[in-house]
Amino acid sequence: MTRLPLTIPLGPSETPTSFTSRLAAENGLTADEFCGDWGLAFVQIIWGDRRAIAKIADLSGAYQTSLQEQAFVRHDRIFRHMGQPI
């Protein structure tokens, strides 16, 4: 996978949604535009899609595990964060 020339550090306990938004801004794009350029939909990141988060991790050099741990994951109509329903 191609690593972006403009990356940012992952913040402590930062969600994939926040990280993707900041990464997009660093590259001069909105999160929707940025994700679209890489064949993703930003909503995939918002919903905690593992494959989409893995792609963001590869592009940025961030640890996929760290990103996934902080994801809000959609299951039907319920979101889970760190395994807990919210």
Phi and psi in radians as a Rosetta constraint file:
Dihedral C 1 N 2 CA 2 C 2 CIRCULARHARMONIC -1.317 0.35
Dihedral N 2 CA 2 C 2 N 3 CIRCULARHARMONIC 2.302 0.35
Dihedral C 2 N 3 CA 3 C 3 CIRCULARHARMONIC -1.679 0.35
Dihedral N 3 CA 3 C 3 N 4 CIRCULARHARMONIC 2.368 0.35
Dihedral C 3 N 4 CA 4 C 4 CIRCULARHARMONIC -1.170 0.35
Dihedral N 4 CA 4 C 4 N 5 CIRCULARHARMONIC 2.510 0.35
Dihedral C 4 N 5 CA 5 C 5 CIRCULARHARMONIC -1.248 0.35
Dihedral N 5 CA 5 C 5 N 6 CIRCULARHARMONIC -0.493 0.35
Dihedral C 5 N 6 CA 6 C 6 CIRCULARHARMONIC -1.876 0.35
Dihedral N 6 CA 6 C 6 N 7 CIRCULARHARMONIC 1.818 0.35
Dihedral C 6 N 7 CA 7 C 7 CIRCULARHARMONIC -2.159 0.35
Dihedral N 7 CA 7 C 7 N 8 CIRCULARHARMONIC 3.037 0.35
Dihedral C 7 N 8 CA 8 C 8 CIRCULARHARMONIC -2.381 0.35
Dihedral N 8 CA 8 C 8 N 9 CIRCULARHARMONIC 2.753 0.35
Dihedral C 8 N 9 CA 9 C 9 CIRCULARHARMONIC -1.362 0.35
Dihedral N 9 CA 9 C 9 N 10 CIRCULARHARMONIC 2.560 0.35
Dihedral C 9 N 10 CA 10 C 10 CIRCULARHARMONIC -1.326 0.35
Dihedral N 10 CA 10 C 10 N 11 CIRCULARHARMONIC 2.214 0.35
Dihedral C 10 N 11 CA 11 C 11 CIRCULARHARMONIC -1.323 0.35
Dihedral N 11 CA 11 C 11 N 12 CIRCULARHARMONIC 2.749 0.35
Dihedral C 11 N 12 CA 12 C 12 CIRCULARHARMONIC -1.042 0.35
Dihedral N 12 CA 12 C 12 N 13 CIRCULARHARMONIC 2.254 0.35
Dihedral C 12 N 13 CA 13 C 13 CIRCULARHARMONIC 1.034 0.35
Dihedral N 13 CA 13 C 13 N 14 CIRCULARHARMONIC 0.411 0.35
Dihedral C 13 N 14 CA 14 C 14 CIRCULARHARMONIC -1.332 0.35
Dihedral N 14 CA 14 C 14 N 15 CIRCULARHARMONIC 2.388 0.35
Dihedral C 14 N 15 CA 15 C 15 CIRCULARHARMONIC -1.351 0.35
Dihedral N 15 CA 15 C 15 N 16 CIRCULARHARMONIC 2.727 0.35
Dihedral C 15 N 16 CA 16 C 16 CIRCULARHARMONIC -1.048 0.35
Dihedral N 16 CA 16 C 16 N 17 CIRCULARHARMONIC -0.587 0.35
Dihedral C 16 N 17 CA 17 C 17 CIRCULARHARMONIC -1.094 0.35
Dihedral N 17 CA 17 C 17 N 18 CIRCULARHARMONIC -0.844 0.35
Dihedral C 17 N 18 CA 18 C 18 CIRCULARHARMONIC -1.110 0.35
Dihedral N 18 CA 18 C 18 N 19 CIRCULARHARMONIC -0.813 0.35
Dihedral C 18 N 19 CA 19 C 19 CIRCULARHARMONIC -1.069 0.35
Dihedral N 19 CA 19 C 19 N 20 CIRCULARHARMONIC -0.785 0.35
Dihedral C 19 N 20 CA 20 C 20 CIRCULARHARMONIC -1.096 0.35
Dihedral N 20 CA 20 C 20 N 21 CIRCULARHARMONIC -0.706 0.35
Dihedral C 20 N 21 CA 21 C 21 CIRCULARHARMONIC -1.080 0.35
Dihedral N 21 CA 21 C 21 N 22 CIRCULARHARMONIC -0.780 0.35
Dihedral C 21 N 22 CA 22 C 22 CIRCULARHARMONIC -1.194 0.35
Dihedral N 22 CA 22 C 22 N 23 CIRCULARHARMONIC -0.682 0.35
Dihedral C 22 N 23 CA 23 C 23 CIRCULARHARMONIC -1.103 0.35
Dihedral N 23 CA 23 C 23 N 24 CIRCULARHARMONIC -0.734 0.35
Dihedral C 23 N 24 CA 24 C 24 CIRCULARHARMONIC -1.073 0.35
Dihedral N 24 CA 24 C 24 N 25 CIRCULARHARMONIC -0.809 0.35
Dihedral C 24 N 25 CA 25 C 25 CIRCULARHARMONIC -1.071 0.35
Dihedral N 25 CA 25 C 25 N 26 CIRCULARHARMONIC -0.694 0.35
Dihedral C 25 N 26 CA 26 C 26 CIRCULARHARMONIC -1.038 0.35
Dihedral N 26 CA 26 C 26 N 27 CIRCULARHARMONIC -0.528 0.35
Dihedral C 26 N 27 CA 27 C 27 CIRCULARHARMONIC -1.722 0.35
Dihedral N 27 CA 27 C 27 N 28 CIRCULARHARMONIC 0.237 0.35
Dihedral C 27 N 28 CA 28 C 28 CIRCULARHARMONIC 1.320 0.35
Dihedral N 28 CA 28 C 28 N 29 CIRCULARHARMONIC 0.421 0.35
Dihedral C 28 N 29 CA 29 C 29 CIRCULARHARMONIC -2.286 0.35
Dihedral N 29 CA 29 C 29 N 30 CIRCULARHARMONIC 2.826 0.35
Dihedral C 29 N 30 CA 30 C 30 CIRCULARHARMONIC -1.342 0.35
Dihedral N 30 CA 30 C 30 N 31 CIRCULARHARMONIC 2.880 0.35
Dihedral C 30 N 31 CA 31 C 31 CIRCULARHARMONIC -1.082 0.35
Dihedral N 31 CA 31 C 31 N 32 CIRCULARHARMONIC -0.687 0.35
Dihedral C 31 N 32 CA 32 C 32 CIRCULARHARMONIC -1.090 0.35
Dihedral N 32 CA 32 C 32 N 33 CIRCULARHARMONIC -0.808 0.35
Dihedral C 32 N 33 CA 33 C 33 CIRCULARHARMONIC -1.107 0.35
Dihedral N 33 CA 33 C 33 N 34 CIRCULARHARMONIC -0.810 0.35
Dihedral C 33 N 34 CA 34 C 34 CIRCULARHARMONIC -1.033 0.35
Dihedral N 34 CA 34 C 34 N 35 CIRCULARHARMONIC -0.882 0.35
Dihedral C 34 N 35 CA 35 C 35 CIRCULARHARMONIC -1.080 0.35
Dihedral N 35 CA 35 C 35 N 36 CIRCULARHARMONIC -0.743 0.35
Dihedral C 35 N 36 CA 36 C 36 CIRCULARHARMONIC -1.035 0.35
Dihedral N 36 CA 36 C 36 N 37 CIRCULARHARMONIC -0.658 0.35
Dihedral C 36 N 37 CA 37 C 37 CIRCULARHARMONIC -1.091 0.35
Dihedral N 37 CA 37 C 37 N 38 CIRCULARHARMONIC -0.414 0.35
Dihedral C 37 N 38 CA 38 C 38 CIRCULARHARMONIC -1.898 0.35
Dihedral N 38 CA 38 C 38 N 39 CIRCULARHARMONIC 0.304 0.35
Dihedral C 38 N 39 CA 39 C 39 CIRCULARHARMONIC 1.313 0.35
Dihedral N 39 CA 39 C 39 N 40 CIRCULARHARMONIC 0.399 0.35
Dihedral C 39 N 40 CA 40 C 40 CIRCULARHARMONIC -2.061 0.35
Dihedral N 40 CA 40 C 40 N 41 CIRCULARHARMONIC 2.859 0.35
Dihedral C 40 N 41 CA 41 C 41 CIRCULARHARMONIC -1.958 0.35
Dihedral N 41 CA 41 C 41 N 42 CIRCULARHARMONIC 2.371 0.35
Dihedral C 41 N 42 CA 42 C 42 CIRCULARHARMONIC -0.986 0.35
Dihedral N 42 CA 42 C 42 N 43 CIRCULARHARMONIC -0.569 0.35
Dihedral C 42 N 43 CA 43 C 43 CIRCULARHARMONIC -1.056 0.35
Dihedral N 43 CA 43 C 43 N 44 CIRCULARHARMONIC -0.485 0.35
Dihedral C 43 N 44 CA 44 C 44 CIRCULARHARMONIC -1.086 0.35
Dihedral N 44 CA 44 C 44 N 45 CIRCULARHARMONIC -0.680 0.35
Dihedral C 44 N 45 CA 45 C 45 CIRCULARHARMONIC -1.203 0.35
Dihedral N 45 CA 45 C 45 N 46 CIRCULARHARMONIC -0.794 0.35
Dihedral C 45 N 46 CA 46 C 46 CIRCULARHARMONIC -1.005 0.35
Dihedral N 46 CA 46 C 46 N 47 CIRCULARHARMONIC -0.708 0.35
Dihedral C 46 N 47 CA 47 C 47 CIRCULARHARMONIC -1.485 0.35
Dihedral N 47 CA 47 C 47 N 48 CIRCULARHARMONIC 0.021 0.35
Dihedral C 47 N 48 CA 48 C 48 CIRCULARHARMONIC 1.372 0.35
Dihedral N 48 CA 48 C 48 N 49 CIRCULARHARMONIC 0.477 0.35
Dihedral C 48 N 49 CA 49 C 49 CIRCULARHARMONIC -1.094 0.35
Dihedral N 49 CA 49 C 49 N 50 CIRCULARHARMONIC 2.114 0.35
Dihedral C 49 N 50 CA 50 C 50 CIRCULARHARMONIC -1.044 0.35
Dihedral N 50 CA 50 C 50 N 51 CIRCULARHARMONIC -0.739 0.35
Dihedral C 50 N 51 CA 51 C 51 CIRCULARHARMONIC -1.161 0.35
Dihedral N 51 CA 51 C 51 N 52 CIRCULARHARMONIC -0.700 0.35
Dihedral C 51 N 52 CA 52 C 52 CIRCULARHARMONIC -1.157 0.35
Dihedral N 52 CA 52 C 52 N 53 CIRCULARHARMONIC -0.744 0.35
Dihedral C 52 N 53 CA 53 C 53 CIRCULARHARMONIC -1.135 0.35
Dihedral N 53 CA 53 C 53 N 54 CIRCULARHARMONIC -0.659 0.35
Dihedral C 53 N 54 CA 54 C 54 CIRCULARHARMONIC -1.078 0.35
Dihedral N 54 CA 54 C 54 N 55 CIRCULARHARMONIC -0.681 0.35
Dihedral C 54 N 55 CA 55 C 55 CIRCULARHARMONIC -1.161 0.35
Dihedral N 55 CA 55 C 55 N 56 CIRCULARHARMONIC -0.728 0.35
Dihedral C 55 N 56 CA 56 C 56 CIRCULARHARMONIC -1.095 0.35
Dihedral N 56 CA 56 C 56 N 57 CIRCULARHARMONIC -0.729 0.35
Dihedral C 56 N 57 CA 57 C 57 CIRCULARHARMONIC -1.062 0.35
Dihedral N 57 CA 57 C 57 N 58 CIRCULARHARMONIC -0.784 0.35
Dihedral C 57 N 58 CA 58 C 58 CIRCULARHARMONIC -1.095 0.35
Dihedral N 58 CA 58 C 58 N 59 CIRCULARHARMONIC -0.750 0.35
Dihedral C 58 N 59 CA 59 C 59 CIRCULARHARMONIC -1.137 0.35
Dihedral N 59 CA 59 C 59 N 60 CIRCULARHARMONIC -0.619 0.35
Dihedral C 59 N 60 CA 60 C 60 CIRCULARHARMONIC -1.700 0.35
Dihedral N 60 CA 60 C 60 N 61 CIRCULARHARMONIC -0.328 0.35
Dihedral C 60 N 61 CA 61 C 61 CIRCULARHARMONIC 1.463 0.35
Dihedral N 61 CA 61 C 61 N 62 CIRCULARHARMONIC 0.097 0.35
Dihedral C 61 N 62 CA 62 C 62 CIRCULARHARMONIC -1.330 0.35
Dihedral N 62 CA 62 C 62 N 63 CIRCULARHARMONIC 2.721 0.35
Dihedral C 62 N 63 CA 63 C 63 CIRCULARHARMONIC -1.299 0.35
Dihedral N 63 CA 63 C 63 N 64 CIRCULARHARMONIC 2.174 0.35
Dihedral C 63 N 64 CA 64 C 64 CIRCULARHARMONIC -1.036 0.35
Dihedral N 64 CA 64 C 64 N 65 CIRCULARHARMONIC -0.719 0.35
Dihedral C 64 N 65 CA 65 C 65 CIRCULARHARMONIC -1.032 0.35
Dihedral N 65 CA 65 C 65 N 66 CIRCULARHARMONIC -0.763 0.35
Dihedral C 65 N 66 CA 66 C 66 CIRCULARHARMONIC -1.113 0.35
Dihedral N 66 CA 66 C 66 N 67 CIRCULARHARMONIC -0.729 0.35
Dihedral C 66 N 67 CA 67 C 67 CIRCULARHARMONIC -1.146 0.35
Dihedral N 67 CA 67 C 67 N 68 CIRCULARHARMONIC -0.811 0.35
Dihedral C 67 N 68 CA 68 C 68 CIRCULARHARMONIC -1.133 0.35
Dihedral N 68 CA 68 C 68 N 69 CIRCULARHARMONIC -0.624 0.35
Dihedral C 68 N 69 CA 69 C 69 CIRCULARHARMONIC -1.047 0.35
Dihedral N 69 CA 69 C 69 N 70 CIRCULARHARMONIC -0.549 0.35
Dihedral C 69 N 70 CA 70 C 70 CIRCULARHARMONIC -1.693 0.35
Dihedral N 70 CA 70 C 70 N 71 CIRCULARHARMONIC 0.073 0.35
Dihedral C 70 N 71 CA 71 C 71 CIRCULARHARMONIC -1.263 0.35
Dihedral N 71 CA 71 C 71 N 72 CIRCULARHARMONIC 2.528 0.35
Dihedral C 71 N 72 CA 72 C 72 CIRCULARHARMONIC -1.599 0.35
Dihedral N 72 CA 72 C 72 N 73 CIRCULARHARMONIC 1.996 0.35
Dihedral C 72 N 73 CA 73 C 73 CIRCULARHARMONIC -1.840 0.35
Dihedral N 73 CA 73 C 73 N 74 CIRCULARHARMONIC 2.229 0.35
Dihedral C 73 N 74 CA 74 C 74 CIRCULARHARMONIC -1.517 0.35
Dihedral N 74 CA 74 C 74 N 75 CIRCULARHARMONIC 2.245 0.35
Dihedral C 74 N 75 CA 75 C 75 CIRCULARHARMONIC -2.195 0.35
Dihedral N 75 CA 75 C 75 N 76 CIRCULARHARMONIC 1.882 0.35
Dihedral C 75 N 76 CA 76 C 76 CIRCULARHARMONIC 0.969 0.35
Dihedral N 76 CA 76 C 76 N 77 CIRCULARHARMONIC -1.988 0.35
Dihedral C 76 N 77 CA 77 C 77 CIRCULARHARMONIC -1.842 0.35
Dihedral N 77 CA 77 C 77 N 78 CIRCULARHARMONIC 0.151 0.35
Dihedral C 77 N 78 CA 78 C 78 CIRCULARHARMONIC -2.009 0.35
Dihedral N 78 CA 78 C 78 N 79 CIRCULARHARMONIC 2.440 0.35
Dihedral C 78 N 79 CA 79 C 79 CIRCULARHARMONIC -1.771 0.35
Dihedral N 79 CA 79 C 79 N 80 CIRCULARHARMONIC 2.571 0.35
Dihedral C 79 N 80 CA 80 C 80 CIRCULARHARMONIC -2.152 0.35
Dihedral N 80 CA 80 C 80 N 81 CIRCULARHARMONIC 2.461 0.35
Dihedral C 80 N 81 CA 81 C 81 CIRCULARHARMONIC -2.243 0.35
Dihedral N 81 CA 81 C 81 N 82 CIRCULARHARMONIC 2.132 0.35
Dihedral C 81 N 82 CA 82 C 82 CIRCULARHARMONIC 0.950 0.35
Dihedral N 82 CA 82 C 82 N 83 CIRCULARHARMONIC 0.680 0.35
Dihedral C 82 N 83 CA 83 C 83 CIRCULARHARMONIC 1.443 0.35
Dihedral N 83 CA 83 C 83 N 84 CIRCULARHARMONIC -0.111 0.35
Dihedral C 83 N 84 CA 84 C 84 CIRCULARHARMONIC -1.780 0.35
Dihedral N 84 CA 84 C 84 N 85 CIRCULARHARMONIC 2.329 0.35
Dihedral C 84 N 85 CA 85 C 85 CIRCULARHARMONIC -1.196 0.35
Dihedral N 85 CA 85 C 85 N 86 CIRCULARHARMONIC 2.498 0.35
